[in-house]
Amino acid sequence: FSVIWEMTPEAEIISTRYTKSI
C-alpha cells in the first residue's frame, strides 16, 4: 500500500493517489 503525492514546484498538493501494491 503506497501513497503518491503530486505536487507543484511551490510545494502545493495537486492530488493524492492511493495505490495498492501487491
PDBQT receptor file of N, H, CA, C and O in Angstrom, charges set to zero:
ATOM      1  N   PHE A   1       0.849  -1.186   0.000  1.00  0.00    +0.000 N 
ATOM      2  CA  PHE A   1       0.000   0.000   0.000  1.00  0.00    +0.000 C 
ATOM      3  C   PHE A   1       0.885   1.236   0.000  1.00  0.00    +0.000 C 
ATOM      4  O   PHE A   1       1.695   1.428   0.907  1.00  0.00    +0.000 OA
ATOM      5  N   SER A   2       0.729   2.071  -1.015  1.00  0.00    +0.000 N 
ATOM      6  H   SER A   2       0.071   1.915  -1.752  1.00  0.00    +0.000 HD
ATOM      7  CA  SER A   2       1.590   3.244  -1.123  1.00  0.00    +0.000 C 
ATOM      8  C   SER A   2       0.773   4.472  -1.497  1.00  0.00    +0.000 C 
ATOM      9  O   SER A   2      -0.321   4.372  -2.053  1.00  0.00    +0.000 OA
ATOM     10  N   VAL A   3       1.335   5.631  -1.176  1.00  0.00    +0.000 N 
ATOM     11  H   VAL A   3       2.224   5.712  -0.725  1.00  0.00    +0.000 HD
ATOM     12  CA  VAL A   3       0.663   6.888  -1.479  1.00  0.00    +0.000 C 
ATOM     13  C   VAL A   3       1.546   7.723  -2.387  1.00  0.00    +0.000 C 
ATOM     14  O   VAL A   3       2.718   7.953  -2.088  1.00  0.00    +0.000 OA
ATOM     15  N   ILE A   4       0.977   8.177  -3.499  1.00  0.00    +0.000 N 
ATOM     16  H   ILE A   4       0.025   7.990  -3.741  1.00  0.00    +0.000 HD
ATOM     17  CA  ILE A   4       1.739   9.005  -4.432  1.00  0.00    +0.000 C 
ATOM     18  C   ILE A   4       1.231  10.443  -4.357  1.00  0.00    +0.000 C 
ATOM     19  O   ILE A   4       0.047  10.712  -4.557  1.00  0.00    +0.000 OA
ATOM     20  N   TRP A   5       2.159  11.365  -4.061  1.00  0.00    +0.000 N 
ATOM     21  H   TRP A   5       3.121  11.147  -3.898  1.00  0.00    +0.000 HD
ATOM     22  CA  TRP A   5       1.788  12.773  -3.963  1.00  0.00    +0.000 C 
ATOM     23  C   TRP A   5       2.174  13.490  -5.241  1.00  0.00    +0.000 C 
ATOM     24  O   TRP A   5       3.299  13.360  -5.725  1.00  0.00    +0.000 OA
ATOM     25  N   GLU A   6       1.232  14.249  -5.786  1.00  0.00    +0.000 N 
ATOM     26  H   GLU A   6       0.318  14.355  -5.393  1.00  0.00    +0.000 HD
ATOM     27  CA  GLU A   6       1.546  15.081  -6.943  1.00  0.00    +0.000 C 
ATOM     28  C   GLU A   6       1.597  16.527  -6.463  1.00  0.00    +0.000 C 
ATOM     29  O   GLU A   6       0.609  17.068  -5.967  1.00  0.00    +0.000 OA
ATOM     30  N   MET A   7       2.777  17.146  -6.622  1.00  0.00    +0.000 N 
ATOM     31  H   MET A   7       3.579  16.706  -7.025  1.00  0.00    +0.000 HD
ATOM     32  CA  MET A   7       2.939  18.491  -6.093  1.00  0.00    +0.000 C 
ATOM     33  C   MET A   7       3.514  19.433  -7.138  1.00  0.00    +0.000 C 
ATOM     34  O   MET A   7       4.208  19.014  -8.064  1.00  0.00    +0.000 OA
ATOM     35  N   THR A   8       3.211  20.712  -6.970  1.00  0.00    +0.000 N 
ATOM     36  H   THR A   8       2.648  21.052  -6.217  1.00  0.00    +0.000 HD
ATOM     37  CA  THR A   8       3.746  21.744  -7.853  1.00  0.00    +0.000 C 
ATOM     38  C   THR A   8       5.102  22.186  -7.315  1.00  0.00    +0.000 C 
ATOM     39  O   THR A   8       5.447  21.862  -6.179  1.00  0.00    +0.000 OA
ATOM     40  N   PRO A   9       5.865  22.914  -8.102  1.00  0.00    +0.000 N 
ATOM     41  CA  PRO A   9       7.164  23.431  -7.638  1.00  0.00    +0.000 C 
ATOM     42  C   PRO A   9       7.022  24.311  -6.398  1.00  0.00    +0.000 C 
ATOM     43  O   PRO A   9       7.988  24.508  -5.661  1.00  0.00    +0.000 OA
ATOM     44  N   GLU A  10       5.826  24.838  -6.170  1.00  0.00    +0.000 N 
ATOM     45  H   GLU A  10       5.041  24.678  -6.769  1.00  0.00    +0.000 HD
ATOM     46  CA  GLU A  10       5.614  25.668  -4.984  1.00  0.00    +0.000 C 
ATOM     47  C   GLU A  10       5.202  24.819  -3.791  1.00  0.00    +0.000 C 
ATOM     48  O   GLU A  10       4.774  25.342  -2.761  1.00  0.00    +0.000 OA
ATOM     49  N   ALA A  11       5.334  23.510  -3.938  1.00  0.00    +0.000 N 
ATOM     50  H   ALA A  11       5.682  23.085  -4.774  1.00  0.00    +0.000 HD
ATOM     51  CA  ALA A  11       5.011  22.565  -2.867  1.00  0.00    +0.000 C 
ATOM     52  C   ALA A  11       3.531  22.598  -2.516  1.00  0.00    +0.000 C 
ATOM     53  O   ALA A  11       3.152  22.417  -1.359  1.00  0.00    +0.000 OA
ATOM     54  N   GLU A  12       2.697  22.831  -3.531  1.00  0.00    +0.000 N 
ATOM     55  H   GLU A  12       3.005  22.977  -4.471  1.00  0.00    +0.000 HD
ATOM     56  CA  GLU A  12       1.262  22.755  -3.305  1.00  0.00    +0.000 C 
ATOM     57  C   GLU A  12       0.769  21.394  -3.770  1.00  0.00    +0.000 C 
ATOM     58  O   GLU A  12       1.126  20.921  -4.850  1.00  0.00    +0.000 OA
ATOM     59  N   ILE A  13      -0.051  20.778  -2.942  1.00  0.00    +0.000 N 
ATOM     60  H   ILE A  13      -0.340  21.161  -2.065  1.00  0.00    +0.000 HD
ATOM     61  CA  ILE A  13      -0.523  19.441  -3.276  1.00  0.00    +0.000 C 
ATOM     62  C   ILE A  13      -1.629  19.519  -4.322  1.00  0.00    +0.000 C 
ATOM     63  O   ILE A  13      -2.666  20.143  -4.094  1.00  0.00    +0.000 OA
ATOM     64  N   ILE A  14      -1.404  18.888  -5.460  1.00  0.00    +0.000 N 
ATOM     65  H   ILE A  14      -0.562  18.381  -5.645  1.00  0.00    +0.000 HD
ATOM     66  CA  ILE A  14      -2.409  18.853  -6.519  1.00  0.00    +0.000 C 
ATOM     67  C   ILE A  14      -3.392  17.715  -6.244  1.00  0.00    +0.000 C 
ATOM     68  O   ILE A  14      -4.605  17.920  -6.193  1.00  0.00    +0.000 OA
ATOM     69  N   SER A  15      -2.852  16.537  -6.070  1.00  0.00    +0.000 N 
ATOM     70  H   SER A  15      -1.867  16.371  -6.111  1.00  0.00    +0.000 HD
ATOM     71  CA  SER A  15      -3.706  15.391  -5.811  1.00  0.00    +0.000 C 
ATOM     72  C   SER A  15      -2.930  14.302  -5.096  1.00  0.00    +0.000 C 
ATOM     73  O   SER A  15      -1.704  14.234  -5.175  1.00  0.00    +0.000 OA
ATOM     74  N   THR A  16      -3.662  13.461  -4.403  1.00  0.00    +0.000 N 
ATOM     75  H   THR A  16      -4.658  13.517  -4.339  1.00  0.00    +0.000 HD
ATOM     76  CA  THR A  16      -3.040  12.354  -3.703  1.00  0.00    +0.000 C 
ATOM     77  C   THR A  16      -3.597  11.057  -4.265  1.00  0.00    +0.000 C 
ATOM     78  O   THR A  16      -4.811  10.862  -4.316  1.00  0.00    +0.000 OA
ATOM     79  N   ARG A  17      -2.717  10.185  -4.679  1.00  0.00    +0.000 N 
ATOM     80  H   ARG A  17      -1.730  10.343  -4.638  1.00  0.00    +0.000 HD
ATOM     81  CA  ARG A  17      -3.156   8.941  -5.302  1.00  0.00    +0.000 C 
ATOM     82  C   ARG A  17      -2.800   7.764  -4.396  1.00  0.00    +0.000 C 
ATOM     83  O   ARG A  17      -1.630   7.529  -4.093  1.00  0.00    +0.000 OA
ATOM     84  N   TYR A  18      -3.819   7.037  -3.975  1.00  0.00    +0.000 N 
ATOM     85  H   TYR A  18      -4.769   7.228  -4.221  1.00  0.00    +0.000 HD
ATOM     86  CA  TYR A  18      -3.593   5.867  -3.145  1.00  0.00    +0.000 C 
ATOM     87  C   TYR A  18      -3.602   4.627  -4.026  1.00  0.00    +0.000 C 
ATOM     88  O   TYR A  18      -4.573   4.352  -4.732  1.00  0.00    +0.000 OA
ATOM     89  N   THR A  19      -2.510   3.889  -3.971  1.00  0.00    +0.000 N 
ATOM     90  H   THR A  19      -1.721   4.112  -3.397  1.00  0.00    +0.000 HD
ATOM     91  CA  THR A  19      -2.420   2.702  -4.816  1.00  0.00    +0.000 C 
ATOM     92  C   THR A  19      -2.127   1.466  -3.975  1.00  0.00    +0.000 C 
ATOM     93  O   THR A  19      -1.335   1.508  -3.034  1.00  0.00    +0.000 OA
ATOM     94  N   LYS A  20      -2.774   0.383  -4.330  1.00  0.00    +0.000 N 
ATOM     95  H   LYS A  20      -3.417   0.349  -5.094  1.00  0.00    +0.000 HD
ATOM     96  CA  LYS A  20      -2.499  -0.880  -3.650  1.00  0.00    +0.000 C 
ATOM     97  C   LYS A  20      -1.399  -1.612  -4.398  1.00  0.00    +0.000 C 
ATOM     98  O   LYS A  20      -1.548  -1.967  -5.567  1.00  0.00    +0.000 OA
ATOM     99  N   SER A  21      -0.307  -1.827  -3.709  1.00  0.00    +0.000 N 
ATOM    100  H   SER A  21      -0.186  -1.539  -2.760  1.00  0.00    +0.000 HD
ATOM    101  CA  SER A  21       0.802  -2.546  -4.340  1.00  0.00    +0.000 C 
ATOM    102  C   SER A  21       0.913  -3.927  -3.724  1.00  0.00    +0.000 C 
ATOM    103  O   SER A  21       1.032  -4.066  -2.507  1.00  0.00    +0.000 OA
ATOM    104  N   ILE A  22       0.875  -4.940  -4.562  1.00  0.00    +0.000 N 
ATOM    105  H   ILE A  22       0.778  -4.827  -5.551  1.00  0.00    +0.000 HD
ATOM    106  CA  ILE A  22       0.921  -6.309  -4.059  1.00  0.00    +0.000 C 
ATOM    107  C   ILE A  22       2.372  -6.772  -3.939  1.00  0.00    +0.000 C 
ATOM    108  O   ILE A  22       2.626  -7.905  -3.531  1.00  0.00    +0.000 OA
TER     109      ILE A  22
